């Protein structure tokens, strides 16, 4: 089947590579313009753009996928299906109606519609998530679902580990949908939740929450964004791995540096820091961080 691919993120790049190996290899990849990234804020291409170049697929990076020039470029490729995955911008009419548009979404819709479904599923303590393949509609991830497949969320899963498995699952589900062309059915009205875009506030480990919730937040934001702890004297300490332990007399908000590892008193229990990242430095074992403080 002749396809055009719309995607931007690392997740989208992984699914693109799987699609490119198949009989449905895209003739055109459309992604977002290059943008400042990293600490130096240097202009860099989106992951999907880099993948398209590596794969030798024609690449197009319009300011808006909905403008007339972008619509004409997609139409010129004469796609039988436009495959969308983590594109990062709303697709509007008339583009929506000009092509058969199918979207890979990493959740079991209608749960976790929106921008950050993997992170929100981990933070919420969901025991499973998955991938849904659906028709793109005007509403937010609200279109009819063609195929779904589930994936358990393990107690040790962070974003990186879970996302890698969902990428593989998403690629396989995309190929199945294109091969089998299953019937796409409306989503259930019950059980709709929204995975709001992550903000700076989501990164803060607030001791007013239970330690178990903070531990899930650490996993949900590792390794791509990172959670952090506000230090009593000012500044931040990034937290890359943590565990829930007994409070052992710690008050809520109290940070103990006396033991082998730092511990933070929470609303329920305590959060033991296992891997931390001081400002301007690389992640390190919490024991090494404490040894540096005591030296």
N, C-alpha and C positions, 0 to 999 in steps of 0.2 A: 504494500500500500504506500502511495506517495504521501509523505508527511512533511510538515514544517514543525519546528520545535521552539517553544517559548519557555525560557528558564533563566535563572540568574545565579542561585546559591550553589554551595558545595553539594547539597542534596540533589539539586537539578543537574549539576555536572555529572554526578555518578549515574543517574538515570539516563542521561544523554549517552554516556558511553555504552550502556547496555543496549539502548535502542539502535545505536550506530552499528552494532555487531549483527543486527537482524536484517531480515528482508525489508523492514520498514525504515531503513536508514534515512534520516531527514536530508532533504535537499537544501534546506536553509535553517539556520539557527538565529533566532531573534532574542536579544538580551538587552539589559539596561546599559546606559553609557558608562564609561570608565568613571571612577569616583575616588576621592581621597581615602586612603586606608592606612591602618597601623599608626604607630606613635608618631612617625614622621609625616603623616598625612600626605603621602605621595600618591599621585594619580596611578591607579592600578585597574586592570580589567576585572570584571566579575568572573568567578570561577567557571561559569558556563561558556564565557567567551574564550577563555584559555583552552578549555576542553575542545571547543569547536575548531580552534586553530590546530591543535594537536591532531585532531581527527581529519583535517583537511576538508571540513564542511564550510560552505559559504556562510559568512557571519554578517549580521546587520544589527546596529546599535542605535536605533532612533531615539530622539528625545522623548517621544511619546508613541507608544504602539497604536494609539487610537487615531493619530492624525492621518490625513489623506495619503501622504507619501508612504507611510508605513503600511497602510492597508493595501495600496497598490503593489508594493514590493511583495507582500505575502500572497496576494492574488496571482501575481506573475509566476510564482512557484507552482501554481495549480495543485494545491494539496487536496488529497481526499480526506485528510484529517489533520487538524492542528492540535498537537500534543502540548499541554501546558503543565509545568511543574515548578513551583516556588518561583514564580516570575517576579513577584514583589510590587506589582502595580495593577490597578483595576483595569479590566478589559470591558469596554463599553460598546454600546450600539453606535454605529451600525456594524462594527467589526464582529460582534457576537453572532449576528445573524448571517454573516457572509460566508461562514465556514462551519463545518462540523468540528466543534471544539471539545476536547476531552482533557480532564485534569487529574493528575496524580496528587493525592492529599494524604499526608502521614497521620491519619487518625481513623477511628471507626465512626464515621459520620452517622448521625448528626452530632456526636460528641466532639468537641474541640474544633469547631469551625474557626478559621481565622489564622493569624500570622505565626503563632508560636505553639503549635499543637503538641510537639514532642516535649518541650519544656513544661508546659502546663500539665500534661499527663503525669510526669514524674513528680512535680510539686504537689499535685493533688493526691498522690499515693495510689493512683490507678494500678491495678494488678495486670492489666493488659491494654494494649493499644493495637495499632495495625495500619493498614493502608487502604484507602478507598479510591476507586477510579470512577469519576463522575462526569456528567455533561456540564460544561461551564454555563452558568446562568447569571442573570443580572444581580441576584442576591449574593451575599457572602457565603461561598462554599455551600450553596443551598440546592444545587442542581440534582437531577436524578442520578442515582448510583447504579453503576453497571456491574462492578465486581468489588468485593472486599476480601481481605485476608487479615487474620489477627496475629499478633506477636506478643508474648508475655513480657512484662517488665520485671526484671530480676531485682533482688534487694541490693545488688552492687552496681546495677546499671547506671552509668552517667549518660549525659547527652551524646558523647562521642560514640560509646558502644552501642546504644540503642539506635542512634541515627544510622550507623553503618549497616545494621541489620535491616532497617526499614528501607534504606536505599536499595539494597539487593531485592527485597520483597517488592518494592515499587517498580523496579525495572521489569521483573518477571510478570507482575500484574498488568503493566502497560502492554507487554507483548501478547499476553493472553487476551486482553480486550481487543487489540487490533486483529488478532488471528480469529477469535471466536465471534466477535461482534455480538455480545450478549444483550439481552433486553435490559434497558436501564429504567429503574423503577423510582418513583418519588420517595424522598426521605420521609421517615416517620416524623410526626409533629412532636411527639414526646421525646424527652432526653436531649434537647438541643442545649449545648453549652458553647461558650466562645473563648477562644485562646487569644486573649488580648496581646498586642505587641508588647515585648519586654521594654521596661523603662529602667532608668538609673535606680529608682526606688526598689525594684525587684532584686537588685544585687545586694542590698543591705541585709545583713543577718541581724535581725531585731530580737534581742533576748526576751521580749515580751511574748514571743511565740514559743510553743513547745519545741524541745530539742529535736524531736523526730521530724518536725516540719522543716527546721533549718537544715538538717542533714539531707533531706530530699532536695531542698533548694540548692545546696552545694552541688549535688550530683546533676541537677537539671541544667546548671550553668557552666559545667566543666566539659570540655576544655575551652569552649569558644568565647564566652563572655566573662565568666568568673564572678563568684560571690565574694563579699568582703566583710570584714569586721571593723567597726569604728573603734579605734584605740582610745583609752581614757585620756591620754595626753595630747590627742589630736593625731591626725593621719589615719591611714587605712592599712589593714593587713588582709591580703587576699587569702582565701581559703579554697583549696583545691580538693581536699579529702577530709572527711570528718566522721565521727562515730557518736552515737548516743550512749551516754554513761549515766550512772547514778549521780545525783547532785552532790552527795557527800558533804552537806552543810553549806554549799555555795548559795549565796543569795542571787536572786534574779538580776542579771546585768553585771555580776561580779566576774572578773577575769582573773583566774588563778594561773600564776607562772611558777608555782612552787614544785610541781611534780615533774615527771619525765616529759609531759606534753602539756601545752596550754589547755585550760578548760574554761568554758563559759557557762555560768549559771543561767538557766532559762526558766520560762514559766512552768514547765514540767521537765525535770531531768536536767542534764548538762550536756553540752556539746564539746567533745574532745577533738582538738585539731590535730590531724595526722600529717597533712601536707599543706604548707602555707607558701605565700608569695609576698615577701616584703616589697614595698614600693620601689620600682626601678630595678628589681632583681628577678632572677629566675625562681620557679617553684623549688622548694626544698623540704626535706623532712622536718617536722616540727621540732624534733630533738635537736637538730642542727641549728635551727633558729634560736632555741633557748640557750644552747651553748654559746652562741654568738653574743647574746644579751649578757650572759654572765661572765664573759671573758674580760 
